[in-house]
């Protein structure tokens, strides 16, 4: 997995133009059953990929934290929300709360999330490949193909199962 993760950004970059064209066509001519097809592709890919062997998302990027995320996690950690913010978060250029640094503070040595049951919404939904109206998040998906082997595999499967 380590070797593949090192190659993934280059693989994603090599496929970027092809994938961008694919998503542009997908937006113009969206299959009526795209949500159904995407759920199947997502499920098939995640049946083969073990996130615990990877955790590249947690090691290289940080999620956005909503106010609800902050309150839920602070309660779990038994600290006040402002203390959680002060200890772990910063405000980014888009005025969103994000982690002060990566890898994620809550990722342990075996790739387990120490706050898994209360993790941020962005973490629960990553890489967003089973989201409704998937075609609307093509920019995020293209970015995620360089980070997440599952996102990369989902896009490759899409091109096979929903060709243009």
C-alpha positions in Angstrom: 0.0 0.0 0.0 2.8 2.4 0.9 4.3 2.1 -2.6 0.9 2.6 -4.3 0.3 5.7 -2.2 3.5 7.2 -3.4 2.5 6.6 -7.0 -1.1 7.7 -6.6 -0.6 11.5 -7.1 1.3 10.8 -10.4 -1.4 8.3 -11.5 -4.1 10.9 -10.7 -2.2 13.6 -12.5 -1.7 11.4 -15.6 -5.5 10.8 -15.7 -6.5 14.3 -14.8 -7.3 15.6 -18.3 -9.1 12.4 -19.3 -11.1 12.4 -16.0 -11.9 16.1 -16.3 -13.3 15.5 -19.8 -15.3 12.6 -18.5 -16.8 14.6 -15.7 -17.6 17.5 -18.1 -19.5 15.0 -20.3 -21.2 13.5 -17.3 -22.5 16.9 -16.2 -23.9 17.5 -19.7 -25.5 14.1 -20.1 -26.1 12.7 -16.6 -27.5 9.1 -16.5 -31.0 9.1 -14.9 -29.9 6.3 -12.6 -26.5 7.8 -11.6 -27.1 7.7 -7.9 -28.0 4.0 -8.1 -25.0 3.2 -10.3 -22.6 5.2 -8.1 -23.8 3.4 -5.0 -23.0 0.1 -6.6 -19.6 1.2 -7.8 -18.8 2.7 -4.4 -19.8 -0.5 -2.6 -17.8 -2.7 -5.0 -14.7 -0.6 -4.6 -15.0 -0.4 -0.8 -15.5 -4.1 -0.6 -11.9 -4.4 -1.9 -10.2 -1.5 -0.2 -9.4 -1.4 3.6 -9.2 2.2 4.8 -7.2 1.0 7.9 -4.4 -0.1 5.6 -4.2 3.3 4.0 -5.5 6.3 6.1 -3.9 8.6 3.6 -6.7 11.1 3.9 -5.9 11.4 7.7 -2.2 11.6 7.0 -2.2 14.2 4.3 -5.3 16.3 4.5 -7.5 17.7 7.2 -11.3 18.0 7.3 -13.4 21.0 7.8 -15.0 21.2 11.2 -18.6 22.5 11.5 -19.8 24.0 14.7 -21.8 20.8 15.3 -18.6 18.8 14.8 -16.8 21.0 17.3 -19.5 20.8 19.9 -19.9 17.0 19.5 -16.1 16.3 19.7 -15.6 18.7 22.6 -18.3 17.0 24.5 -16.8 13.6 23.8 -13.4 14.9 25.0 -15.0 16.5 28.0 -13.7 20.0 27.2 -15.4 23.2 26.3 -15.8 23.9 22.6 -13.4 26.9 22.8 -10.7 24.7 24.4 -11.1 22.2 21.6 -10.7 25.0 19.0 -7.7 26.5 20.8 -5.9 23.1 21.2 -6.6 21.5 17.8 -8.0 23.9 15.2 -7.2 27.0 13.2 -9.1 29.1 10.7 -8.0 28.7 7.1 -8.1 31.1 4.2 -11.8 30.3 3.5 -12.6 31.1 7.1 -13.3 27.5 8.0 -12.1 25.6 11.0 -9.4 23.0 10.1 -6.8 21.0 11.9 -3.7 23.0 13.0 -1.5 20.3 11.4 -1.5 17.0 9.6 -1.4 14.1 10.0 -4.5 14.2 12.1 -3.9 14.5 15.8 -6.6 11.8 16.4 -5.0 9.1 14.1 -3.2 6.5 16.1 -0.2 4.3 15.1 -2.4 1.6 13.7 -4.5 4.0 11.5 -7.5 4.0 13.8 -9.3 7.2 14.6 -9.4 7.9 18.3 -12.6 9.9 17.9 -14.2 7.6 15.2 -17.7 7.6 16.8 -17.8 11.4 16.9 -15.5 12.2 13.9 -16.3 15.3 11.7 -19.0 15.0 9.0 -16.3 15.6 6.4 -14.5 12.5 7.6 -17.6 10.3 7.8 -18.5 11.2 4.2 -15.0 11.1 2.6 -14.3 10.5 -0.2 -17.9 11.4 -1.1 -18.2 8.8 -3.8 -21.6 7.6 -2.5 -23.1 11.0 -2.4 -26.4 11.8 -4.1 -26.0 13.9 -7.3 -22.4 12.8 -7.5 -21.8 14.6 -10.8 -22.1 17.9 -8.9 -18.9 17.3 -7.0 -16.5 16.5 -9.8 -13.9 19.0 -8.7 -13.7 17.5 -5.2 -13.6 14.0 -6.7 -10.7 14.9 -9.1 -8.8 16.3 -6.1 -9.5 13.2 -4.0 -8.2 10.8 -6.7 -4.7 11.9 -5.8 -5.3 11.2 -2.1 -7.6 8.3 -1.9 -7.0 4.9 -3.7 -10.8 4.3 -3.4 -11.7 7.5 -5.1 -9.2 6.8 -7.9 -10.7 3.3 -8.3 -14.3 4.6 -8.3 -13.5 7.0 -11.1 -11.8 4.3 -13.1 -14.9 2.0 -12.6 -17.3 4.8 -13.6 -15.5 5.2 -16.9 -15.9 1.5 -17.6 -19.6 1.2 -16.4 -20.8 4.6 -17.6 -18.8 5.3 -20.8 -19.4 8.2 -23.1 
